[in-house]
Amino acid sequence: MAKYIFRYIGSLCLCLTWAVGGMAGNVVAAESSDSIAVVSEKNLEATEAIDEPAKNPKEQVYQGTYINVDVFNPIYTACLGNRFEFEASVDVGLWHRLFPKIEFGYQSVFENPEVVDYHSNGFFLRAGADFNLMNYSPTRKYDHSLYLGLRYGYAYTSYSLGSVEAGSDYWGESGMVQGQTLSYNSGWIEGVFGVRAEVCPHFLIGLAAHVKFVSHAYGKSIGLPAYIPGYGKTGGSSANFSLSWTLTYQIPY
């Protein structure tokens, strides 16, 4: 009888041992499966992060605002002695290809020939856009640009003829006649070809050539001023040419 009891207890212990071992194996297997799943999920996230292209701030539409000051014309006209002109502009970069632009400035002229004194001053506005022909890739290193542009210009000019010497050959007498102040409103079309280069972060220099044509007046005018601000000298050829050399600051964005 004792023999059977011991045999039964031994069989029971074996069964319990097998059952506990199976449960432990299942727990280990489950934990291993969970670990593999976690590792696989992390690997998948890492792969997706690698496959997804990094967002470059240069890819956005807005590419900064540029403040430009022309340094060529103030120096050039100051050296002439009888004329002074100042010009500045603001443009906005879109995709680094299109640059809508507003230009504004002031001009003053004083001439004293043998016959009559001439003085004029006024302001001008130009509005248009430049189209960049190169270096517009989102991965570009510098903000260089080579561009063609088109503008429409408007100018208001106030000019006067000072004391004019008038005389009579018959009577042999002469005298001074005081001139009057006149105003002149005009417009024109302007084409631009230029280059702008980044010399250090947010600072650029530019050089551009301008051709101005189709000059026209607004309303009636008694005469024509010798110079139109932003356009140049009148009474000559049908087109005027000029150069500009600009210093530019890009507002960080």
Backbone as a ProteinNet text record, in pm:
[ID]
protein_1_A
[PRIMARY]
MAKYIFRYIGSLCLCLTWAVGGMAGNVVAAESSDSIAVVSEKNLEATEAIDEPAKNPKEQVYQGTYINVDVFNPIYTACLGNRFEFEASVDVGLWHRLFPKIEFGYQSVFENPEVVDYHSNGFFLRAGADFNLMNYSPTRKYDHSLYLGLRYGYAYTSYSLGSVEAGSDYWGESGMVQGQTLSYNSGWIEGVFGVRAEVCPHFLIGLAAHVKFVSHAYGKSIGLPAYIPGYGKTGGSSANFSLSWTLTYQIPY
[TERTIARY]
83.9	0	87.2	184.9	276.5	348.2	376.2	445	363.5	231.5	142.4	126.7	124.5	109.1	230.8	353.1	473.9	479.4	435.5	434.7	338.2	222.1	122.5	175.5	241.4	296.9	406.7	490.7	598	542.8	436.5	376	316.8	254.4	194.5	300	412.7	522.3	576.5	589.5	635.6	540.2	409.1	307.3	313.3	327.5	335.7	460.1	572	695.8	682.2	620.1	600.6	509.1	403.6	307.8	372.5	449	515.2	618.4	694.7	794.7	730.7	615.8	546	497.7	444.3	395.5	512.4	625.3	742.1	790.8	789.9	831.7	740.8	607.9	513.9	535.9	566.2	591.5	715.2	822.6	945.7	922.2	847.3	818.2	738.5	641.6	560.3	644.8	734.1	820.4	913.1	963.3	1051.5	976.8	851.1	769.6	745	715.6	692.6	818.5	935.8	1061.6	1088.1	1064	1084.9	991.4	866.2	768.9	812.5	862.1	907.1	1025.7	1122.5	1239.4	1199.2	1106.7	1061.3	993.2	911.4	842.8	941	1044.4	1146.4	1223.3	1257	1327.3	1243.3	1109.9	1020.7	1014.8	1007.4	1004.6	1134.1	1247.9	1376.7	1384.4	1331.8	1334	1247.8	1128	1039.7	1103.5	1175.5	1241.1	1350.2	1420.4	1525.5	1465.8	1355.5	1293.4	1227.6	1174.3	1105.3	1207.5	1198.2	1296.4	1284.1	1397.4	1398.7	1342.5	1263.1	1202.2	1306.1	1329.8	1426.3	1352.8	1394	1323.3	1327	1423.3	1432	1318.8	1247.1	1142.3	1013.7	999.2	876.7	866.7	743.7	718.5	792.4	776.4	839.2	988.2	1069.6	1214.3	1283.7	1213.3	1276.1	1244.8	1266.9	1250.1	1387.3	1409.7	1538.8	1525.6	1612.4	1618	1742.7	1723.7	1832.7	1854.6	1979.1	2016.4	2117.2	2086	2176.8	2286.8	2411.1	2523.6	2594.1	2558.4	2624.6	2575.9	2445	2391.4	2418	2407.3	2443.1	2588.1	2679.9	2820.7	2842.2	2781.6	2799.5	2741.7	2619.6	2557.6	2623.6	2671.7	2742.5	2871.9	2937.3	3060.3	3030.7	2911.5	2876.7	2862.9	2818.1	2809.6	2678.2	2603.1	2478.4	2354.3	2376.6	2263.4	2286	2177.1	2186.9	2066.5	2092.9	1985.2	2008.5	1900.9	1905.7	1794.6	1824.6	1726	1739.3	1625.7	1620.6	1504.7	1504	1398.6	1379.4	1265.1	1231.4	1173.6	1221	1162.6	1147.5	1059.3	1027.5	1056.2	1126.8	1158.5	1048.1	1000.4	900.3	960.7	980.7	1045.6	1188	1242.2	1371.9	1374.3	1258	1250.2	1184.3	1078.5	1004.7	1025.3	1059.1	1088.4	1006.1	882.6	808.3	885.1	886.6	976.1	911.1	940.7	900.6	1026.5	1045.4	1160.8	1112.3	1186.5	1149	1275.4	1264.8	1383.4	1351.5	1457.3	1446.7	1559.4	1530	1632.1	1620.6	1735.5	1741.8	1845.8	1811.2	1898.9	1908.8	2029	2049.5	2154.1	2117	2208.3	2207.3	2320.7	2334.1	2408.1	2341.5	2404.5	2406.7	2454	2469.1	2335.1	2233.5	2107.3	2010.9	1992.3	1888	1930.4	1886.2	1905	1792.8	1829.4	1729.4	1740.8	1625.5	1623.8	1502.9	1524.1	1412.1	1435.9	1329.8	1337.1	1207.4	1213.5	1095	1126	1024.4	1038	988.8	1022.5	977.7	947.6	862	823.9	828.1	876.8	873.2	822.4	741.1	687	697.3	734.1	746.3	796.3	866.6	916.6	1039.6	1124	1239.8	1218.5	1269.3	1259.4	1399.3	1427.8	1560.4	1580.7	1694.6	1723.8	1812.8	1866.3	1960.2	1958.6	2018.4	2041	1912.4	1806.6	1680.9	1650.4	1750.1	1730	1712.8	1624.3	1608.6	1736.1	1829.1	1953.2	2068.4	2040.1	2147.3	2218.1	2344.5	2424.1	2419.9	2416.1	2415	2295.4	2253.8	2139.4	2181.6	2263.5	2299.5	2181.2	2174.6	2068.2	2112.9	2066.8	2084.3	1943.9	1903.9	1761.5	1733.8	1610.9	1551.2	1431.2	1411.3	1301.9	1227.5	1106.6	1023.1	959.4	957.5	903	811.1	722.4	652.2	688	732.8	777.2	685.6	680.1	604.4	690.4	685.5	764.3	684.8	704.4	651.4	770	768.5	879	827.4	891.4	866.5	991.5	975	1091.8	1061.9	1165.9	1148.6	1265.8	1235.4	1336.8	1356.6	1478.2	1505.1	1501.9	1581.6	1584.8	1639.8	1561.2	1599.5	1635.1	1747.3	1786.9	1718.7	1642	1571.5	1612.1	1625.2	1668.5	1612.9	1631.8	1585.3	1703.4	1725.6	1833.5	1800.7	1674.7	1634.6	1659.3	1613.9	1627.5	1762.2	1828.7	1956.7	1944.2	1834.3	1809.9	1792.7	1817.9	1800.5	1755.1	1695.6	1649.1	1631.6	1602.9	1584.4	1436	1393.6	1254.4	1249.8	1167.7	1157.5	1072.6	1126.1	1052.2	949.2	871.5	768.2	796.6	734.6	751.9	642.3	681.5	588.6	599.6	500.3	501.5	477.1	528	519.3	503.8	402	377.2	400.4	480.4	516	528.3	527.9	545.1	629.8	679.5	759.8	766.8	818.8	840.9	991.1	1029.2	1171.9	1204	1308.4	1358.9	1489.9	1513.1	1630.6	1697.3	1829.1	1907.7	2016.4	2022.7	2118.5	2160.4	2252.7	2303.5	2312.4	2284.6	2296.1	2363.6	2465.3	2545.6	2551.7	2543.6	2553.8	2701.1	2748	2887.8	2909.3	2806.3	2806.9	2660.1	2629.8	2490.2	2411.8	2302.8	2207.2	2260.1	2378.5	2431.6	2469.2	2421.3	2442.7	2482.4	2545.1	2573.7	2515.9	2477.5	2417	2458.2	2454.2	2483.8	2377.9	2319.5	2211.4	2219.8	2174.6	2163.2	2015.5	1979.7	1840.2	1823.9	1717.9	1679.8	1537.3	1517.1	1389.9	1334.7	1209.4	1151	1000.9	937.4	793.1	759.6	835.7	805.7	682.6	594.2	470.7	429	353	309	163.9	129.7	-7.8	-64.9	-174.3	-236.4	-158.9	-201.6	-140.5	-24.8	75.4	191.3	240.2	281.2	328.5	462.3	551.1	683.5	728.4	854.7	913.5	1037.4	1045.2	1165.2	1288.1	1403.7	1527.9	1560.8	1522.3	1546.1	1417.1	1390.6	1277.7	1335.4	1300.7	1354.8	1328.4	1432.3	1419.4	1424.3	1404.4	1406.8	1534.5	1569.9	1690.8	1662.9	1756.6	1749.2	1646.1	1577	1474.8	1525.6	1447	1479.3	1587	1636.2	1740.6	1684	1740.8	1694.4	1563.2	1506.3	1377.8	1391.9	1513.8	1536.6	1654.4	1650.1	1759	1819.2	1948.8	2019.3	2086.1	2089.6	2154.9	2204.5	2290.8	2344	2308.7	2303.3	2284.4	2372.9	2428.5	2511.1	2451.9	2402.3	2324.4	2390.1	2368	2400	2268.5	2262	2135.6	2148.4	2042.1	2031.1	1904.4	1920.4	1805.6	1758.9	1633.1	1577.8	1568.2	1627.8	1623.1	1478.6	1456.2	1321.7	1331.2
-120.8	0	125.6	129.7	245.8	265.3	150.9	158.9	236.2	210.5	278.7	426	453.3	593.7	675.3	619.7	691.1	709.1	604.1	616.3	725.5	738	839	979.7	994.7	1127.2	1167.8	1069.5	1099.6	1145	1075.6	1114.5	1254	1283.3	1415.9	1527.2	1501.1	1600.3	1625.3	1515.8	1531.5	1617.5	1590	1668.1	1814.9	1842.7	1982.7	2050.6	1976.1	2032.6	2066.2	1973.9	1997.7	2117.9	2127.9	2237.9	2373.2	2378.2	2504.3	2543.5	2444.9	2472.2	2524	2467.2	2513.8	2656.8	2689.9	2826.5	2926	2888.5	2977.4	2998.9	2890.4	2903.8	2996.7	2985.2	3073.4	3219.2	3245.4	3383.2	3438.5	3356.7	3401	3426.7	3337.1	3353.8	3480.5	3505.6	3627.4	3751	3748	3863.6	3883.7	3774.1	3784.3	3842.5	3796.8	3848.4	3997.2	4038.5	4180.8	4261.4	4208.7	4278.9	4292.4	4183.2	4186	4287	4290.6	4384.9	4528.8	4556.2	4691.5	4731	4637.8	4665.6	4688	4605.2	4620.3	4754.6	4795.4	4924.1	5040.2	5032.3	5137.7	5140.8	5022.1	5017.6	5077.6	5050.5	5104.4	5255.6	5309	5454.5	5516.9	5452.5	5504.8	5504.4	5396.1	5387.3	5495.7	5517.3	5622	5758.6	5780.4	5909.6	5933.1	5822	5835	5859.6	5785.3	5798.6	5933.9	5992.9	6120.3	6232.4	6312.5	6420	6527.4	6578.6	6684.1	6812.2	6881.6	7005.1	7117.4	7175.7	7283.7	7415.7	7511.1	7638.7	7713.2	7680.7	7746.7	7704.6	7596.2	7547.5	7627.8	7709.3	7783	7897.5	7947	8050.2	8178.4	8225.2	8350.3	8329.4	8409.1	8394.2	8518.3	8599.2	8713.1	8845.9	8952.8	9089.9	9155.2	9225.5	9286.5	9439.1	9506.5	9652.5	9695	9773.4	9809.4	9960.5	10002.1	10143.2	10157.9	10246.6	10271.6	10367.3	10328.7	10414	10474.6	10428.9	10479.8	10620.5	10639.4	10768.3	10882.5	10863.9	10975.1	11021.8	10926.3	10963.5	11029.3	10968.9	11019.8	11160.6	11181.8	11313.2	11417.3	11375.5	11469.8	11516.9	11429	11468.3	11565.9	11556.6	11650.2	11792.1	11805.7	11937	12009	11981.1	12052.2	11963.3	11841.3	11749	11651.4	11612.8	11512.7	11420	11289.8	11190.6	11081.1	11043.6	10936.2	10837.5	10707.8	10604.2	10487.5	10431	10311.1	10224.6	10100.2	10009	9895.9	9830.5	9714.4	9607.4	9485.4	9374.6	9252.6	9162.9	9041.6	8921	8821.4	8700.7	8597	8546.7	8440.1	8322.4	8209.9	8091	8120.8	8235.4	8282.9	8290.5	8307.1	8324.5	8456.8	8492.6	8614.7	8714.7	8840.3	8943.7	9068.9	9079.1	9205.2	9317.8	9435.9	9541.1	9678.4	9763.9	9904.3	9988.7	10086.9	10176.1	10320.1	10399	10538.5	10621.5	10752.9	10836.2	10983.7	11061.4	11207.3	11260.5	11370.9	11432.9	11584.7	11649.7	11795.5	11837.9	11940.5	11986.4	12138.8	12188.1	12332.8	12358.6	12437.1	12472.8	12624.1	12677.8	12822	12853.3	12831.2	12866.3	13017.8	13060.8	13203.4	13275.6	13203.8	13270.5	13270.5	13155.8	13144.5	13047.6	13075.9	12981.2	12878	12752.1	12645.5	12566.9	12542.7	12464.8	12373.1	12247.8	12152.8	12054.9	12001.5	11894.8	11815	11695	11609.9	11470.9	11386.6	11249.8	11154.1	11029.1	10928.2	10797.3	10719.6	10586.4	10490.6	10371.2	10265.7	10137.4	10064.6	9938.1	9832.9	9712.4	9604.1	9478.4	9396.2	9269	9224.9	9147.8	9084.9	8934.6	8872.1	8727	8668.5	8582.7	8523.1	8412.3	8416.1	8319.3	8204.9	8209.8	8107.3	8097	7988.2	7970.8	7981.3	7913	7913	7776.7	7688.3	7557.3	7570.1	7488.2	7493.7	7459.2	7389.1	7348.1	7443.9	7560.7	7655.8	7697.7	7731.7	7770.8	7920.7	7999	8144.5	8200.3	8321.3	8384.5	8470.1	8414.8	8486.1	8484.6	8585.1	8587.5	8666.2	8621.9	8690.5	8710.8	8834.7	8857.8	8955.6	8943	9038.6	9099.9	9229.9	9296.7	9393.5	9427.4	9523.8	9615.9	9746.7	9845.9	9942.7	10003.7	10122.7	10235.9	10348.2	10459.3	10578.7	10652.1	10777.7	10881.7	11006.4	11112.4	11242.5	11314.8	11450.4	11545.4	11645.5	11739.7	11882.7	11956.3	12099.3	12171.4	12257.9	12322.9	12470.8	12546.8	12691.3	12747.4	12849.3	12927.3	13054.4	13076.8	13194.2	13321.3	13414.2	13543	13524.4	13567.4	13557.1	13696.2	13706.5	13835.3	13856.2	13964.4	13998.1	14138.4	14158	14289.6	14319.8	14440.5	14487.2	14544.1	14489.7	14541.1	14681.4	14707.6	14837.4	14949.7	14928.2	15033.1	15025.8	14910.1	14896.5	14884.8	14831.5	14816.2	14667.9	14632	14493.9	14496	14387	14376.4	14230	14206	14070.4	14041.1	13929	13885.1	13764	13772.5	13663.7	13550.3	13426.5	13311.8	13261.9	13161.7	13105.9	12958.6	12909.9	12770	12685.4	12576.8	12486.9	12347.4	12265.5	12125.8	12034.1	11912.2	11816.7	11676.9	11605.3	11466.8	11375.9	11275.6	11190	11044.4	10957.8	10814.8	10753.7	10632	10563.4	10414	10338.6	10194.6	10170.5	10076.2	10053.5	9904.7	9867.2	9730.8	9724.5	9613.8	9600.7	9465.7	9466.5	9343.2	9358.7	9264.7	9282.5	9153.8	9168.2	9056.8	9100.9	9008	9036.3	8917.3	8945.8	8838.9	8856.8	8744.1	8744.7	8740.2	8841.7	8848.3	8792	8797.4	8736	8722.6	8645.6	8623.5	8753.4	8763.3	8874.8	9003.5	9003.4	9122.1	9087	9171	9145.7	9275.1	9261.3	9374.9	9343.9	9449.4	9428.1	9532.9	9494.8	9584.2	9560.6	9670.9	9656.7	9765.4	9730.4	9825.5	9850.3	9977.5	10016.9	10083.9	10049.3	10119.6	10171.4	10301.8	10369	10426.5	10397.3	10437.8	10462.1	10501.8	10533.9	10635.9	10744.4	10850.1	10926.5	10957.1	11027.7	11115.8	11219.9	11316.2	11289.8	11327.3	11321.2	11463.6	11480.5	11612	11707.7	11831.8	11934.4	12000.8	12035	12100.9	12209.3	12322.5	12433.4	12398.1	12339.8	12307.6	12169.7	12141.9	12013	12036.8	11974.6	11994.7	11932.9	11987.9	11935.2	11796.2	11769.6	11638.6	11591.8	11463.2	11400.4	11306.9	11322.1	11233.5	11086.9	11005.9	10862.7	10823	10920.8	10892.2	10944.1	11068.4	11125.2	11246.7	11276.2	11395.7	11379.6	11488.2	11486.4	11560.5	11548.7	11622	11558.9	11442.6	11376.2	11259.6	11141.8	11020.9	10972	10872.1	10818.6	10726.1	10696.6	10608.3	10660.8	10636.8	10673	10546.9	10550.5	10438.4	10484.6	10394.8	10427.9	10300.6	10318.6	10208.1	10230.3	10122.1	10131.5	10027.9	10066.9	9978.7	9983.3	9872.1	9871.2	9788.3	9832.2	9756.1	9707.2	9579.6	9516.7	9446.6	9461	9387.3	9303.5	9173.3	9082.8	9066.7	9099	9082.9	8933.4	8887.6	8744.2	8694.8	8572.3	8514.3	8369.6
0	0	0	88.1	93.6	-38.4	-105.1	-233.9	-335.1	-337.9	-433.1	-398.7	-267.6	-224.2	-267.9	-244.3	-285.7	-437.3	-510	-657.4	-702.3	-637.9	-672.9	-644	-526.1	-490	-587.7	-626.8	-722.5	-856.4	-902.8	-1030.8	-1022.1	-908	-889.1	-891	-828.6	-826.9	-966.8	-1043.3	-1180.3	-1263	-1242.2	-1316.3	-1278.8	-1148.2	-1103.4	-1158.6	-1156.2	-1210.5	-1357.9	-1430.5	-1575.8	-1600.8	-1519.7	-1536.2	-1505.5	-1394.1	-1357.3	-1462.5	-1511.4	-1614.4	-1742.3	-1779.1	-1899.7	-1885.2	-1763.6	-1739.9	-1746.3	-1685.3	-1688.2	-1830.4	-1907.6	-2047.1	-2125.6	-2095.9	-2165.5	-2128.2	-1997.1	-1953.3	-2021.5	-2024.9	-2089.4	-2237.2	-2300.3	-2442.6	-2467.3	-2376.1	-2391.4	-2374.9	-2271.9	-2252	-2370.5	-2425.5	-2542.3	-2661.2	-2678.4	-2788.8	-2773.5	-2649.2	-2624.3	-2653.2	-2611.2	-2635.4	-2784.1	-2857.1	-3002.3	-3067.8	-3018.4	-3073.7	-3049.4	-2928.2	-2895.4	-2982	-2995.8	-3078.1	-3223.4	-3272.3	-3410.4	-3431.2	-3333.6	-3344.1	-3345.8	-3259.8	-3258.1	-3389.2	-3442.3	-3569.8	-3681.6	-3676.8	-3777.8	-3769.8	-3646.2	-3629.1	-3678.8	-3647.8	-3693.7	-3845.4	-3908.1	-4053.8	-4115.9	-4056	-4107.2	-4092.3	-3980.7	-3959.5	-4061.9	-4100.1	-4200.1	-4337.7	-4367.7	-4499	-4517.4	-4409.7	-4420.9	-4438.6	-4546.1	-4568.5	-4463	-4420.6	-4319.3	-4378.2	-4301.2	-4347.4	-4342.6	-4457.7	-4469.4	-4467.2	-4383	-4379.3	-4511.3	-4598.8	-4727.4	-4820.3	-4790.2	-4876.8	-4862	-4761.9	-4740.8	-4841.5	-4858	-4957.9	-4922.2	-4800.8	-4758.3	-4735.3	-4803.8	-4797	-4741.8	-4667.2	-4603.1	-4670	-4594.8	-4643.2	-4655.3	-4766.9	-4796.7	-4799.1	-4727.5	-4726.6	-4803.2	-4909.1	-4999.1	-5000	-5000.2	-5011.1	-5124.1	-5219.6	-5331	-5286.2	-5305.4	-5266.7	-5388.4	-5508.7	-5628.2	-5664.1	-5676	-5720	-5622.5	-5490.7	-5402.1	-5420.4	-5435.5	-5454.5	-5590.9	-5694	-5829.9	-5844.4	-5798.2	-5813.1	-5723.4	-5606.4	-5519.5	-5584.8	-5659.5	-5729.5	-5843.4	-5901.9	-6008.3	-5955.6	-5832.3	-5770.1	-5789	-5895.2	-5920.4	-5906.5	-5859.8	-5851.2	-5737.2	-5669.7	-5564	-5574.1	-5560.2	-5568.9	-5466.3	-5399.6	-5299.6	-5329.4	-5309.7	-5340	-5243.5	-5203.8	-5120.5	-5169.1	-5126.7	-5171.8	-5071.8	-5083.9	-5000.9	-5092.1	-5079.3	-5155.4	-5066	-5108.7	-5033.9	-5121.8	-5065.9	-5140.5	-5128.2	-5241.8	-5246.4	-5322.3	-5252	-5306.9	-5354.7	-5322.6	-5371.8	-5524.3	-5585.6	-5730.9	-5767.3	-5694.7	-5723.9	-5610.8	-5647.6	-5548.5	-5578.6	-5529.3	-5542.2	-5473.1	-5536	-5489.3	-5499.8	-5400.2	-5400.2	-5381.3	-5470.7	-5465.9	-5449.2	-5376.6	-5354.2	-5338	-5369.4	-5360.4	-5379.1	-5375.8	-5383.1	-5471.3	-5543	-5627.2	-5620.1	-5617.3	-5619.5	-5722.5	-5804.2	-5911.5	-5906.1	-5922.1	-5932.5	-6039.5	-6140.7	-6247.8	-6265.7	-6298.6	-6314.5	-6444.3	-6558.9	-6686.2	-6705.4	-6821.3	-6845.3	-6859.3	-6905.6	-6936.8	-6819.9	-6754.7	-6653.9	-6544.4	-6422.7	-6312.1	-6316.3	-6294	-6294.2	-6164.5	-6100.3	-5976.4	-5978.5	-5938.3	-5930.9	-5816.7	-5764.7	-5665.5	-5671.8	-5624.7	-5628.6	-5578.4	-5578.4	-5530.9	-5638.7	-5622.7	-5718.3	-5646.8	-5708.1	-5660.6	-5779	-5752.9	-5854.4	-5789.7	-5861.2	-5810	-5919.8	-5879.5	-5976.5	-5909.3	-5983.7	-5929.9	-6007.9	-5941	-6002.9	-6007.2	-6112.9	-6128.4	-6128.4	-6030	-6014.8	-6118	-6184.8	-6291.1	-6245.3	-6122.8	-6078.7	-5926.5	-5874.5	-5731.2	-5648.7	-5696.6	-5623	-5560.3	-5556	-5496	-5344.6	-5283.7	-5137.1	-5061.5	-5126.4	-5059.1	-5086.4	-5142.7	-5172.2	-5043.9	-5056.5	-4940.3	-4917.2	-5028.3	-5017.3	-5094.7	-5057.1	-5121.8	-5240.9	-5330.4	-5452.4	-5548.9	-5635.3	-5735.1	-5857.6	-5973	-6100.4	-6155.4	-6178.2	-6200.6	-6314.8	-6365.5	-6457.4	-6387	-6407.4	-6338.7	-6427.8	-6385.6	-6457	-6354.5	-6384.1	-6292.1	-6366.9	-6288.2	-6335.9	-6241.4	-6296.3	-6213.8	-6221.8	-6112.4	-6106	-6035.8	-6082.9	-6021.5	-6018.3	-5910.6	-5899	-5894.9	-5981.9	-5992	-5976.5	-5889.9	-5877.5	-5927.4	-6027.7	-6085.9	-6112	-6113	-6131.8	-6210.8	-6287	-6356.2	-6276	-6232.6	-6150.2	-6231.4	-6196.7	-6266.5	-6407.9	-6505.3	-6645.7	-6696.7	-6763.1	-6819.1	-6953.1	-6962.7	-7086.5	-7129.2	-7258.2	-7306.7	-7443.7	-7487.7	-7617.6	-7693.8	-7812.6	-7895.7	-7949.3	-7966.4	-8022.8	-7923.7	-7798.1	-7698	-7625.1	-7641.1	-7574.3	-7424.4	-7380.7	-7237.5	-7203.8	-7081.2	-7034.1	-6889.5	-6848.2	-6710.5	-6671.5	-6544.3	-6493.4	-6477.3	-6529.9	-6519.6	-6427.7	-6324	-6227	-6284.4	-6281.7	-6331.8	-6231.7	-6271.4	-6186.1	-6156.3	-6048.1	-6007.4	-6070.8	-6132.8	-6201.3	-6142	-6170.3	-6125.1	-6243.6	-6231.5	-6342	-6284.6	-6328.2	-6287.3	-6406.7	-6388.1	-6501.7	-6459.9	-6559.3	-6536.6	-6647.4	-6625.3	-6724.7	-6691.7	-6785.5	-6768.1	-6760	-6676.3	-6652.4	-6649.1	-6720.4	-6716.6	-6639.3	-6569.9	-6483.4	-6507.4	-6509.2	-6509.6	-6404.8	-6309.6	-6202.1	-6135.4	-6042.8	-5964.7	-5819.3	-5727.8	-5584.6	-5518.2	-5435.7	-5376	-5225.4	-5154.4	-5008.4	-4969.4	-4898.3	-4857.9	-4717.8	-4634.7	-4502.9	-4461	-4358.1	-4322.2	-4307.7	-4387.4	-4384.1	-4446.4	-4504.2	-4569.9	-4714.1	-4808.7	-4950.8	-5020.7	-5137.3	-5224	-5361.6	-5434	-5564.3	-5665.4	-5791.6	-5902.9	-6009.4	-6060.4	-6157.8	-6263.3	-6384.3	-6495.1	-6521.9	-6546	-6564.8	-6700.7	-6771.2	-6892.8	-6873	-6898.9	-6870.9	-7001	-7028.2	-7156.1	-7139.1	-7248.4	-7251.7	-7142.3	-7138.6	-7042.6	-7089	-6995.6	-7029.6	-6912	-6943.2	-6842.2	-6804.7	-6680.3	-6632.2	-6634.2	-6705.5	-6710.8	-6800.4	-6800.6	-6883.5	-6809.3	-6884.8	-6826.4	-6921.5	-6863.7	-6947	-7011.3	-6933.7	-6986	-6942.6	-6963.2	-6928.8	-6843.3	-6725.2	-6641.5	-6708.1	-6675.9	-6734.5	-6680.8	-6555.5	-6493	-6426.4	-6439.6	-6370.5	-6265.8	-6138.5	-6033.7	-6064.4	-6053.5	-6078.5	-6223.9	-6314	-6457	-6521.9	-6491	-6547	-6633.1	-6720.9	-6803.3	-6913.8	-6943.6	-7047.6	-7171.4	-7277.9	-7399.6	-7483.6	-7446.9	-7524.4	-7602.9	-7581.7	-7650.9	-7589.6	-7652.8	-7607.8	-7487.5	-7445.8	-7330.6	-7249.6	-7120.9	-7030.4	-6970.4	-6943	-6883.2	-6753.9	-6655.9	-6529.1	-6462.7	-6363.2	-6283.8	-6137.8	-6063	-5917.8	-5850.6	-5740.6	-5658.6	-5518.7	-5470.8	-5347.5	-5237.6	-5116.9	-4996.9	-4938.3	-4903.7	-4865.1	-4730.9	-4651.8	-4525.1	-4529.7	-4505	-4500.1	-4357	-4330	-4197.1	-4165	-4054.4	-4022.2	-4009.1	-4050.9	-4044.1	-4001.9
[MASK]
+++++++++++++++++++++++++++++++++++++++++++++++++++++++++++++++++++++++++++++++++++++++++++++++++++++++++++++++++++++++++++++++++++++++++++++++++++++++++++++++++++++++++++++++++++++++++++++++++++++++++++++++++++++++++++++++++++++++++++++++++++++++++++++

